[in-house]
Amino acid sequence: QVQLVESGGGVVQAGGSLRLSCAASERSFTPLAMAWFRQAPGKEIESVAAISWMGSNTYFADSVKGRFTISRDNDKKMVVLQMNSAKPEDTAVYYCAAKFSADNYYYTNPREYDYWGQGTQVTVSS
């Protein structure tokens, strides 16, 4: 069983930055593929960014490319989503997700993930 705890959400003005962190309880953080998803009110959940267990492969949704980065520290069992140049359309609940995968690849389909955090609210004001 993997427990994920997100932190770092809040309110930021458009153009500002936020740093979301996700800490995992799993004794072995590897090989866990990790991802961030978000869900805005009335919308379906969408993939924001994903990272392979070794950190060498990453994915970003077109809507966040060039603004967001994803990184992980396997020693600290943590994955970080750095949000820069925030836009009002980034407003959503952000979820961290994990799945065991030894193939060093990322996954973008939420159905592929077995473990989820409780979510953290991000609000970008215009």
C-alpha positions as a printed NumPy array, in Angstrom:
array([[  0.   ,   0.   ,   0.   ],
       [  1.312,   3.421,  -0.978],
       [  0.12 ,   6.547,   0.75 ],
       [  0.615,   9.858,  -1.019],
       [  0.366,  13.251,   0.643],
       [  0.314,  16.427,  -1.422],
       [  1.24 ,  19.85 ,  -0.146],
       [  1.924,  23.299,  -1.51 ],
       [ -1.415,  24.267,  -2.971],
       [ -2.921,  27.682,  -2.417],
       [ -3.807,  30.923,  -4.117],
       [ -1.448,  32.629,  -6.53 ],
       [ -1.837,  35.548,  -8.866],
       [ -1.657,  35.024, -12.595],
       [  1.968,  34.951, -13.647],
       [  3.1  ,  33.702, -10.274],
       [  4.574,  30.395,  -9.17 ],
       [  3.598,  27.518,  -6.93 ],
       [  5.461,  24.4  ,  -5.915],
       [  3.448,  21.26 ,  -5.265],
       [  5.066,  18.381,  -3.417],
       [  3.977,  14.79 ,  -3.065],
       [  5.498,  12.592,  -0.392],
       [  5.152,   8.818,  -0.55 ],
       [  5.004,   6.481,   2.402],
       [  6.069,   3.425,   0.471],
       [  9.235,   1.87 ,   1.865],
       [ 10.501,   1.491,  -1.664],
       [  9.817,   4.596,  -3.769],
       [ 11.201,   2.807,  -6.754],
       [ 10.068,   1.618,  -9.13 ],
       [  7.087,   3.942,  -8.819],
       [  6.023,   5.904, -11.871],
       [  4.48 ,   9.165, -10.672],
       [  2.186,  11.771, -12.131],
       [  0.188,  14.876, -11.396],
       [ -3.41 ,  15.157, -12.519],
       [ -5.878,  17.983, -12.052],
       [ -9.605,  18.391, -12.06 ],
       [-11.403,  21.679, -12.427],
       [-15.05 ,  22.068, -11.407],
       [-17.346,  20.479, -13.958],
       [-14.464,  19.062, -15.974],
       [-12.904,  15.645, -16.344],
       [ -9.647,  14.796, -14.679],
       [ -6.668,  15.514, -16.908],
       [ -3.029,  14.569, -16.922],
       [ -0.705,  17.47 , -16.195],
       [  2.74 ,  15.892, -15.941],
       [  4.256,  12.462, -15.45 ],
       [  7.685,  11.053, -14.666],
       [  9.253,   7.624, -14.895],
       [ 10.688,   5.963, -11.814],
       [ 14.253,   6.841, -12.777],
       [ 13.252,  10.398, -13.609],
       [ 14.702,  10.228, -17.096],
       [ 11.398,  10.274, -18.964],
       [  8.827,  12.999, -18.477],
       [  5.568,  14.109, -20.019],
       [  3.775,  17.448, -19.965],
       [  0.344,  18.337, -21.227],
       [  0.443,  20.868, -24.052],
       [ -1.351,  23.361, -21.824],
       [  1.535,  23.432, -19.327],
       [  4.587,  22.832, -21.506],
       [  7.253,  25.438, -20.935],
       [  5.613,  26.569, -17.68 ],
       [  5.578,  23.5  , -15.426],
       [  8.36 ,  21.119, -14.511],
       [  8.245,  17.78 , -12.737],
       [ 11.064,  16.267, -10.753],
       [ 11.596,  13.565,  -8.189],
       [ 13.961,  12.733,  -5.38 ],
       [ 13.93 ,   8.992,  -4.848],
       [ 15.976,   9.238,  -1.668],
       [ 13.386,  11.563,  -0.151],
       [ 10.486,   9.651,  -1.769],
       [  9.123,  12.853,  -3.182],
       [  7.926,  14.247,  -6.481],
       [  7.576,  17.956,  -7.141],
       [  5.497,  19.912,  -9.636],
       [  6.881,  23.401, -10.139],
       [  4.236,  25.674, -11.6  ],
       [  5.497,  28.87 , -13.192],
       [  3.685,  31.579, -15.154],
       [  0.43 ,  30.384, -13.654],
       [ -2.787,  31.075, -15.542],
       [ -6.376,  31.249, -14.259],
       [ -7.118,  28.127, -16.3  ],
       [ -4.652,  26.234, -14.098],
       [ -7.163,  26.526, -11.261],
       [ -8.103,  23.005, -10.156],
       [ -7.616,  20.361,  -7.526],
       [ -4.255,  18.745,  -8.187],
       [ -3.707,  15.076,  -7.436],
       [ -0.524,  13.081,  -7.132],
       [ -0.688,   9.49 ,  -8.375],
       [  1.63 ,   6.49 ,  -8.351],
       [  1.903,   3.119,  -9.98 ],
       [  4.524,   0.416,  -9.723],
       [  6.424,   0.204, -13.006],
       [  9.926,  -1.047, -13.636],
       [ 10.052,  -0.111, -17.297],
       [ 11.194,   3.478, -16.687],
       [  8.315,   4.958, -18.606],
       [  5.622,   7.477, -17.749],
       [  1.881,   6.963, -17.858],
       [ -0.78 ,   9.541, -18.604],
       [ -4.041,   7.617, -18.259],
       [ -5.494,   8.063, -14.761],
       [ -6.936,   4.54 , -14.939],
       [ -3.412,   3.151, -14.946],
       [ -2.626,   4.543, -11.512],
       [ -3.297,   2.546,  -8.382],
       [ -2.521,   5.064,  -5.669],
       [ -3.762,   8.624,  -5.25 ],
       [ -3.266,  11.488,  -2.86 ],
       [ -6.116,  13.44 ,  -1.329],
       [ -5.64 ,  16.401,  -3.646],
       [ -4.591,  19.987,  -3.09 ],
       [ -6.448,  23.065,  -4.311],
       [ -4.669,  25.481,  -6.609],
       [ -6.385,  28.771,  -7.374],
       [ -4.908,  31.26 ,  -9.826],
       [ -6.452,  34.676,  -9.593],
       [ -6.551,  37.012, -12.572]])
